[in-house]
Amino acid sequence: MENPDNRTEIVLVACGSFNPITNMHLRLFELAKDYLQETGKYKVIKGIISPVSDAYRKKGLISASHRVTMAKLATQSSDWVEVDDWESCQNEWSETLKVLRYHHQKCMSSNPTKSPQRTAPLTKPGRKRKREGNSHVPIKKDQQNPGTKSVPQIKLLCGSDIVESFGVPNLWKSEDITEIVADYGLVCINRPGYNVQKFIYESDILWEHRNNIHLVDEWITNDISSTKIRRALRRHLSIRYLVPDAVQAYIEKHDLYSPGSEDKNAEEILAPLQKHASSKQ
C-alpha cells in the first residue's frame, strides 16, 4: 500500500436520468470507491450525482425538479455522495463532456493554490482540440507547478451499458468520447450480460486509452433498474427495499409514476440523436 498522502484525489461523477434514483445507483459509488482505494493509488473524496435536464426528451422522463429532489433524499445519509443540479437546470441538453468540464472547473476554483487562469490546455502530438469558450481542459499531475496542491481528477462513473452506448450511431460524438476517456477517464461497473472488455478491444478510441478505463466487477449482483421500478409502480407493486425509504415516500406522496407519465416524450427524438444527426446534414 502506498503512502495515502501521495494518493491521487478522485471525484466520481455519475450522469443519467435517475428516473427514479435506486439503491443500485448508490451502490455504484460504493463499488467504485472500494475498487479505486484498494489500488493504493487513489483517494475518492467525493461522489456527484448529476441528473439530466428535461431537455433530454427521454421517454417517461418526469420533471427534473422531482428527480433532483429524490436524489437528494437518497443521499441525505451519505457523507461523500451529493447531488448537483447544474445539468438539470440547463434549458438545453448538455453533453456529458460539458458536465465533466463544469465539475473540473469547480474543482479548480475551489483550490486556492491553483486557479483556472493558470491552467494550461492539455495537448497531444498529432491531435488538435477545439476549445469552447470558458472551458478548461484537465492537466496532468506532472504538469502542475511544484509545491501546489494537485487538483482532484474527475472521472465518469457509469455502468457497462453506457460504455457500449458509445457504439450507437449519433448518440455520442467521437471527439467527446476521446476527450472523456483521455483527459478524465471512466470507472465502469461491469454488469452481467455485457462484454465491456470485448467492446473496448473493438474500439480504437477506447483501446488507445484503455489504461484510463477502470473496470469494476460487481460480485454481489444487483439487477435493480429505474425502468423496472417504474414498471412495478404502474402495476401497483411494492418497491420497498429497491429504493431508499424517503424516495418511496416521495413517489407515493406525489403519485409520480403512472401509465400516463411513461408516455411522456413518446413522440420525441432523444436530444443527442437529434442534435448529432442534424449536425451531420
C-alpha positions in Angstrom: 0.0 0.0 0.0 1.4 3.4 -1.0 1.5 6.4 1.4 -2.0 7.7 1.5 -0.7 11.3 1.3 0.6 10.6 -2.2 -2.7 9.2 -3.5 -4.4 10.9 -6.3 -7.7 12.5 -5.2 -10.7 11.5 -7.3 -14.2 12.9 -7.8 -16.7 10.5 -9.3 -19.4 12.0 -11.4 -22.4 9.9 -12.5 -24.7 11.4 -15.2 -28.1 10.0 -16.1 -31.9 10.2 -15.8 -32.2 8.9 -12.2 -35.9 8.3 -13.0 -36.1 7.5 -10.2 -32.9 7.0 -8.3 -32.5 3.5 -7.0 -30.3 1.7 -4.4 -28.3 0.4 -7.3 -27.3 3.9 -8.3 -25.9 4.4 -4.8 -24.1 1.1 -4.9 -22.2 2.1 -8.0 -20.4 4.8 -6.0 -19.5 2.4 -3.2 -18.3 -0.3 -5.6 -16.1 2.3 -7.4 -14.7 3.8 -4.3 -13.7 0.4 -2.8 -12.0 -0.6 -6.1 -10.1 2.7 -6.6 -8.9 2.9 -3.0 -7.9 -0.7 -2.8 -5.3 0.0 -5.5 -3.5 2.2 -3.0 -3.1 4.9 -5.8 -6.4 6.8 -5.3 -8.4 8.5 -2.7 -12.1 9.1 -3.6 -13.1 12.4 -1.9 -16.5 13.0 -3.4 -19.2 11.4 -5.5 -21.6 13.6 -7.6 -25.0 12.7 -9.0 -25.9 14.8 -11.9 -29.5 14.3 -13.2 -30.1 15.1 -16.8 -32.3 18.1 -17.8 -35.9 17.7 -19.1 -34.5 18.7 -22.5 -33.0 15.2 -22.8 -36.5 14.2 -24.0 -36.3 10.6 -22.9 -39.5 8.6 -22.9 -41.1 8.6 -19.5 -38.7 11.2 -18.1 -40.5 13.1 -15.3 -39.7 16.6 -14.2 -36.1 17.3 -13.2 -37.3 19.0 -10.0 -38.8 15.7 -8.8 -35.7 13.7 -9.9 -33.3 16.0 -8.2 -35.3 16.1 -5.0 -35.5 12.3 -4.9 -31.7 12.1 -5.5 -31.1 14.5 -2.6 -33.4 12.4 -0.3 -31.5 9.3 -1.3 -28.1 10.8 -0.5 -29.0 12.6 2.7 -27.4 9.9 4.8 -24.1 9.8 2.8 -21.1 11.7 3.9 -19.4 11.8 0.5 -22.1 11.4 -2.3 -24.0 14.6 -3.1 -26.4 15.9 -5.8 -25.5 18.7 -8.2 -28.4 20.3 -10.1 -26.4 22.3 -12.6 -27.0 19.9 -15.5 -30.7 19.5 -14.7 -31.3 23.3 -14.7 -30.0 23.8 -18.2 -32.6 24.8 -20.8 -30.9 22.6 -23.4 -29.5 19.1 -23.1 -25.8 19.2 -22.0 -23.3 16.6 -23.4 -21.7 14.5 -20.7 -18.3 16.1 -21.6 -19.7 19.5 -20.8 -20.8 18.3 -17.4 -17.3 16.8 -16.7 -15.7 20.1 -17.7 -18.1 22.0 -15.5 -17.1 19.9 -12.4 -13.5 20.2 -13.3 -13.7 24.0 -13.3 -15.5 23.8 -9.9 -12.6 21.8 -8.5 -10.1 24.3 -10.0 -12.0 27.3 -8.5 -12.2 25.7 -5.0 -8.4 25.0 -5.0 -6.7 28.2 -3.6 -3.3 27.1 -4.9 -4.5 26.5 -8.4 -6.7 29.0 -10.3 -8.3 28.4 -13.8 -6.1 31.2 -15.2 -3.0 29.2 -14.6 -4.4 26.1 -16.3 -2.7 25.1 -19.5 -4.6 23.1 -22.2 -3.6 19.5 -22.4 -2.2 19.0 -25.9 -1.2 15.7 -27.5 1.0 15.2 -30.5 -1.0 14.9 -33.7 -4.2 15.8 -32.1 -5.9 19.2 -32.4 -8.5 20.2 -30.0 -11.3 22.7 -30.3 -11.8 24.6 -27.2 -15.1 26.1 -26.1 -15.4 29.5 -24.5 -14.8 29.4 -20.8 -13.8 25.7 -20.9 -10.6 24.4 -19.3 -9.0 21.1 -20.1 -7.6 19.0 -17.3 -3.9 19.0 -16.8 -1.8 16.0 -15.9 -0.4 15.8 -12.4 3.2 16.2 -13.5 2.3 19.5 -15.4 1.4 21.3 -12.2 3.9 23.7 -10.5 6.0 22.1 -7.8 4.6 22.8 -4.3 1.0 23.3 -5.4 -1.8 21.1 -4.3 -3.0 18.7 -7.0 -6.4 19.4 -8.4 -8.7 16.3 -7.9 -9.2 14.2 -11.0 -12.8 14.0 -12.4 -13.8 10.5 -13.5 -17.1 9.5 -15.1 -18.8 6.7 -13.1 -21.1 4.5 -15.2 -22.4 1.1 -15.9 -21.5 -1.3 -18.8 -24.5 -0.1 -20.8 -23.1 3.5 -21.0 -19.7 2.2 -22.4 -21.4 0.1 -25.0 -23.7 3.0 -25.9 -20.6 4.7 -27.3 -21.2 2.5 -30.4 -24.7 3.7 -31.0 -24.7 5.9 -34.1 -25.3 9.7 -33.4 -25.6 9.1 -29.6 -22.1 10.3 -28.9 -19.6 12.5 -30.8 -16.3 10.6 -31.3 -14.3 13.7 -30.2 -16.3 13.8 -27.0 -15.6 10.1 -26.3 -11.9 10.7 -27.0 -11.7 13.6 -24.5 -13.7 11.8 -21.9 -11.5 8.7 -21.8 -8.2 10.5 -22.5 -8.5 13.5 -20.2 -10.9 12.3 -17.5 -11.3 8.6 -17.5 -14.0 6.1 -16.8 -14.9 3.9 -13.8 -17.2 1.3 -15.3 -19.2 -1.1 -13.1 -19.1 -4.3 -15.2 -22.6 -5.8 -15.1 -23.7 -9.3 -16.1 -24.7 -9.7 -19.7 -22.2 -7.1 -21.1 -18.8 -7.8 -22.5 -17.2 -4.4 -22.0 -13.6 -5.8 -22.5 -14.6 -7.0 -25.9 -16.2 -3.7 -26.8 -13.0 -1.8 -25.7 -10.9 -4.1 -27.8 -13.1 -3.5 -30.9 -13.0 0.3 -30.4 -9.8 2.1 -31.5 -10.5 5.1 -29.3 -11.2 3.0 -26.1 -8.3 0.7 -26.8 -5.9 3.6 -27.1 -6.9 4.9 -23.7 -7.7 1.6 -22.1 -5.4 2.3 -19.2 -7.7 5.2 -18.2 -10.7 2.9 -18.1 -11.2 1.1 -14.8 -13.5 -1.9 -15.0 -15.0 -2.9 -11.6 -16.5 -6.3 -11.3 -19.8 -6.4 -9.4 -19.6 -9.7 -7.5 -22.8 -9.1 -5.5 -25.1 -8.7 -8.4 -28.0 -6.3 -8.3 -30.4 -6.1 -11.2 -32.4 -3.1 -10.0 -33.1 -0.5 -12.6 -35.3 2.6 -12.9 -37.2 1.0 -15.7 -38.2 -1.9 -13.5 -39.1 0.4 -10.7 -41.4 2.4 -12.9 -43.0 -0.8 -14.3 -43.7 -2.0 -10.7 -45.3 1.3 -9.8 -47.5 1.2 -12.8 -48.7 -2.2 -11.7 -49.2 -1.1 -8.1 -46.5 -3.4 -6.9 -44.2 -2.8 -3.9 -40.8 -1.1 -4.5 -39.8 -1.3 -0.9 -36.1 -2.1 -0.4 -35.4 -1.3 -4.0 -35.2 2.5 -3.5 -34.5 4.4 -0.2 -37.5 4.7 2.0 -37.5 8.5 1.7 -37.7 8.2 -2.1 -40.5 5.7 -2.0 -42.5 8.0 0.3 -41.9 11.0 -2.0 -43.0 9.0 -5.1 -46.2 7.9 -3.2 -46.9 11.4 -1.9 -46.7 13.0 -5.4 -48.0 10.0 -7.3 -45.1 10.3 -9.8 -45.2 7.3 -12.0 -48.3 6.1 -13.9 -49.1 4.8 -17.4 -49.6 8.5 -18.4 -46.1 9.5 -17.2 -44.5 6.7 -19.1 -46.0 8.1 -22.3 -44.3 11.4 -21.8 -41.9 12.3 -24.7 -43.1 9.1 -26.5 -43.2 11.0 -29.8 -39.9 12.9 -29.2 -36.5 12.1 -30.6 -33.8 11.7 -27.9 -31.9 15.0 -27.7 -28.4 13.7 -28.6 -29.7 11.7 -31.6 -31.5 14.8 -32.9 -28.6 17.1 -32.3 -25.8 14.9 -33.6 -27.7 13.7 -36.6 -28.7 17.2 -37.7 -25.1 18.4 -37.3 -24.0 15.9 -40.0 -26.6 17.0 -42.5 
